[in-house]
Amino acid sequence: MIRALIVDDEPLPRERIRALLVEHRNVEVIGECRDGREAAHTILAERPDLVFLDIQMPELNGFEVIEAISNEFLPAIVFITAFDEHAIRAFEVNAIDYLLKPINPARFEKAILRAIDRLTQSNAGEPDRKLLDFVERRLAERQYTARFVVRSGSKLSFVRASDVDWIDVADNYVRLHVSGQEHLVRDTLKSVESQLNPEIFVRVHRSIIVNLDRVESVEPHFHGEYVVTMKDGAKLTTSRSYSERLRLLLR
């Protein structure tokens, strides 16, 4: 049995897909979501095999949903969109298929048969390499991240990058310090650093990044190092190899 999730902020496309799936008894609809945030929560909690994913939605768009869940789990994706066919070609190869609104029954049948075929192959359950490549390209194309997705159990929350005071390393995670609270993100400090605006976020130690807008004071320390006092009260000591960048920005 293929477990499917329908994600669209408009009720009519959701109803249309559910009605068309009635003909496919080997596909079970496990739920519907009305925005990107709800979709990301549900995908991680329910682990559906197949997701019919709208692109333009409140909270998170379809691409941002994929980015939010890609470190944890990637189901098979059929995009739903109001874009014309020419715009779709840019990402067509990165998903099983796409459906244009209003959804045509014959076109839907083609998409669902393709999805069933993909999911019943011997590599079913493995993330789509092309979709993973697509996510990586999307992250590379985006200049700076605007928010982090943090997970606690099956719950997702979103932290604006501008709200982060400083960041350090905690085993296989990075730890975001935000107004006295801590949030863990499964990533490397190098990867996180590459996503942040270097004019605002500065690496001051091999395991620490600070938000310059959240710095209270900087005092010289020994051997070219500095003690950085953050507005949340934390005192961080820079390492000599990372002090030059901080020194240049403070001029």
C-alpha positions as CSV (number, residue, x, y, z in Angstrom):
1,M,0.0,0.0,0.0
2,I,1.3,3.4,-1.0
3,R,0.7,6.1,1.7
4,A,0.0,9.5,0.1
5,L,-0.3,13.0,1.5
6,I,-2.0,15.9,-0.3
7,V,-0.6,19.4,0.2
8,D,-2.3,22.4,-1.2
9,D,-3.7,25.6,0.3
10,E,-6.7,25.5,-1.9
11,P,-9.5,23.0,-1.0
12,L,-10.6,22.3,-4.6
13,P,-7.3,20.8,-5.8
14,R,-7.2,18.7,-2.6
15,E,-10.7,17.4,-3.2
16,R,-9.9,16.8,-6.8
17,I,-6.8,14.7,-6.1
18,R,-8.6,12.7,-3.3
19,A,-11.4,11.9,-5.7
20,L,-9.1,10.8,-8.5
21,L,-7.2,8.6,-6.1
22,V,-10.3,6.6,-5.3
23,E,-9.7,4.6,-8.4
24,H,-6.3,3.4,-7.1
25,R,-6.9,1.0,-4.2
26,N,-3.2,0.5,-3.7
27,V,-2.9,4.2,-2.7
28,E,-4.1,5.3,0.8
29,V,-4.5,9.0,1.5
30,I,-3.2,9.5,5.0
31,G,-4.0,13.2,5.2
32,E,-4.2,16.7,3.8
33,C,-2.2,19.8,4.6
34,R,-3.1,23.5,3.9
35,D,0.2,25.2,4.2
36,G,3.9,24.5,4.0
37,R,4.6,24.5,7.8
38,E,1.8,21.9,8.4
39,A,3.2,19.9,5.4
40,A,6.7,19.7,6.9
41,H,5.4,18.7,10.3
42,T,3.2,16.0,8.8
43,I,5.8,14.6,6.4
44,L,8.3,14.1,9.2
45,A,5.7,12.7,11.6
46,E,3.9,10.4,9.2
47,R,6.6,9.5,6.6
48,P,4.3,9.2,3.6
49,D,5.6,7.4,0.5
50,L,4.2,10.0,-1.9
51,V,3.4,13.7,-1.5
52,F,1.3,15.8,-3.9
53,L,3.0,19.1,-3.2
54,D,1.7,22.5,-4.1
55,I,4.4,25.1,-4.9
56,Q,2.9,28.4,-3.9
57,M,1.6,28.2,-0.3
58,P,1.6,30.2,2.9
59,E,4.3,29.8,5.6
60,L,6.7,27.7,3.4
61,N,6.4,27.1,-0.4
62,G,6.8,23.7,-1.9
63,F,10.6,24.1,-2.4
64,E,11.1,25.3,1.1
65,V,9.2,22.3,2.4
66,I,11.6,20.0,0.6
67,E,14.6,21.9,2.0
68,A,13.1,21.8,5.5
69,I,12.8,18.0,5.5
70,S,15.6,16.9,3.3
71,N,18.1,16.2,6.1
72,E,15.6,13.8,7.7
73,F,13.4,12.3,5.1
74,L,12.4,12.7,1.4
75,P,9.3,11.1,0.0
76,A,8.5,10.8,-3.7
77,I,7.2,14.2,-4.9
78,V,4.5,15.1,-7.5
79,F,4.4,18.9,-7.8
80,I,1.1,20.8,-8.1
81,T,1.4,24.2,-9.7
82,A,-0.4,26.9,-11.6
83,F,2.8,27.7,-13.6
84,D,2.7,27.1,-17.3
85,E,4.6,24.2,-18.9
86,H,7.6,26.2,-19.9
87,A,8.3,27.3,-16.3
88,I,7.9,23.7,-15.1
89,R,10.7,22.4,-17.3
90,A,13.3,23.9,-15.0
91,F,12.6,21.3,-12.3
92,E,10.6,18.6,-14.1
93,V,13.4,16.1,-13.9
94,N,13.8,16.5,-10.2
95,A,10.4,15.1,-9.2
96,I,8.3,12.1,-10.3
97,D,6.0,14.4,-12.2
98,Y,4.0,17.6,-11.9
99,L,0.3,18.5,-12.2
100,L,-1.0,21.8,-13.6
101,K,-4.1,23.4,-12.2
102,P,-6.9,22.7,-12.9
103,I,-5.9,19.1,-12.7
104,N,-6.8,17.0,-15.8
105,P,-7.9,13.4,-15.0
106,A,-5.8,11.9,-17.9
107,R,-2.7,13.9,-16.9
108,F,-3.3,12.8,-13.3
109,E,-3.5,9.2,-14.3
110,K,-0.1,9.5,-16.1
111,A,1.4,11.0,-13.0
112,I,0.0,8.5,-10.5
113,L,1.0,5.5,-12.7
114,R,4.5,6.9,-12.9
115,A,4.6,7.4,-9.1
116,I,3.4,3.8,-8.5
117,D,6.0,2.4,-10.9
118,R,8.8,4.4,-9.2
119,L,7.7,3.4,-5.7
120,T,7.4,-0.3,-6.5
121,Q,10.9,-0.6,-8.0
122,S,13.6,-2.3,-6.0
123,N,15.0,1.0,-4.8
124,A,11.7,2.2,-3.3
125,G,12.2,4.0,-0.1
126,E,15.5,5.5,-1.1
127,P,15.7,9.3,-1.6
128,D,15.6,10.4,-5.2
129,R,19.1,11.4,-6.1
130,K,17.9,14.0,-8.6
131,L,15.6,15.5,-6.0
132,L,18.5,15.7,-3.5
133,D,20.7,17.3,-6.2
134,F,17.8,19.8,-6.8
135,V,17.7,20.7,-3.1
136,E,21.5,21.2,-3.0
137,R,21.3,23.5,-6.0
138,R,18.4,25.5,-4.5
139,L,20.5,26.0,-1.3
140,A,23.6,27.0,-3.3
141,E,21.5,29.5,-5.4
142,R,20.0,31.1,-2.3
143,Q,22.3,33.9,-1.2
144,Y,21.7,33.9,2.5
145,T,19.3,31.9,4.7
146,A,16.5,33.8,6.3
147,R,15.6,31.2,8.8
148,F,16.5,27.9,10.4
149,V,14.2,24.9,10.7
150,V,14.7,23.3,14.1
151,R,13.2,20.0,15.2
152,S,12.2,18.6,18.6
153,G,10.7,15.1,18.2
154,S,8.1,15.4,15.4
155,K,7.7,19.2,16.1
156,L,9.2,21.8,13.8
157,S,9.8,25.4,14.6
158,F,11.4,28.2,12.7
159,V,14.1,30.6,13.9
160,R,14.9,33.7,12.0
161,A,18.6,34.1,11.3
162,S,18.5,37.7,12.4
163,D,17.3,36.6,15.8
164,V,20.3,34.3,16.4
165,D,22.8,35.7,18.9
166,W,25.6,33.2,18.4
167,I,26.2,29.7,17.2
168,D,28.4,26.9,18.5
169,V,29.0,23.2,18.0
170,A,27.3,20.4,20.0
171,D,28.5,16.9,18.8
172,N,26.8,16.3,15.4
173,Y,24.7,19.4,15.7
174,V,25.1,23.2,15.7
175,R,23.5,25.0,18.6
176,L,21.7,28.3,18.0
177,H,21.6,30.7,20.9
178,V,18.5,32.9,20.7
179,S,17.6,35.3,23.6
180,G,18.7,32.8,26.2
181,Q,17.2,29.8,24.5
182,E,19.1,27.0,22.7
183,H,18.0,25.2,19.5
184,L,19.8,22.3,17.8
185,V,20.1,21.9,14.1
186,R,21.6,18.8,12.5
187,D,24.3,20.4,10.3
188,T,28.0,21.4,10.4
189,L,29.3,24.8,11.4
190,K,31.0,25.1,8.0
191,S,27.7,24.5,6.2
192,V,25.8,27.0,8.4
193,E,28.5,29.6,8.0
194,S,28.2,29.4,4.2
195,Q,24.4,30.1,4.4
196,L,24.8,33.3,6.5
197,N,25.6,36.9,5.6
198,P,29.4,37.3,6.3
199,E,28.9,41.0,6.9
200,I,26.7,40.1,9.9
201,F,27.8,36.6,11.1
202,V,31.5,36.2,11.8
203,R,33.3,33.0,12.8
204,V,35.5,33.9,15.8
205,H,36.6,30.4,16.7
206,R,36.7,27.1,14.9
207,S,33.5,26.2,16.8
208,I,31.8,29.6,17.3
209,I,30.0,32.1,15.0
210,V,28.7,35.4,16.4
211,N,26.1,37.8,15.1
212,L,27.8,41.2,15.1
213,D,24.5,43.0,15.8
214,R,24.3,41.0,19.1
215,V,27.7,41.9,20.3
216,E,27.8,44.1,23.4
217,S,31.6,44.7,23.6
218,V,34.9,43.4,22.4
219,E,38.1,43.5,24.6
220,P,41.7,42.6,23.7
221,H,42.9,39.4,25.2
222,F,46.2,37.5,25.0
223,H,48.2,36.8,21.8
224,G,45.9,38.7,19.5
225,E,42.8,37.1,20.8
226,Y,39.6,38.9,22.0
227,V,36.9,38.4,24.5
228,V,33.6,39.0,22.9
229,T,30.7,39.8,25.3
230,M,27.3,39.2,23.8
231,K,24.1,41.0,24.6
232,D,22.7,37.8,26.2
233,G,25.7,37.9,28.7
234,A,27.8,35.2,27.1
235,K,31.5,35.8,27.1
236,L,33.3,34.2,24.1
237,T,37.0,34.0,23.5
238,T,38.2,34.2,19.9
239,S,41.0,32.1,18.6
240,R,44.0,33.8,17.1
241,S,43.4,32.3,13.6
242,Y,39.9,33.8,13.4
243,S,40.7,37.1,15.1
244,E,41.8,39.0,11.9
245,R,38.4,38.9,10.3
246,L,36.8,40.3,13.5
247,R,39.5,43.0,13.7
248,L,38.8,44.1,10.1
249,L,35.1,44.4,10.7
250,L,35.6,46.4,13.8
251,R,37.6,49.1,12.1
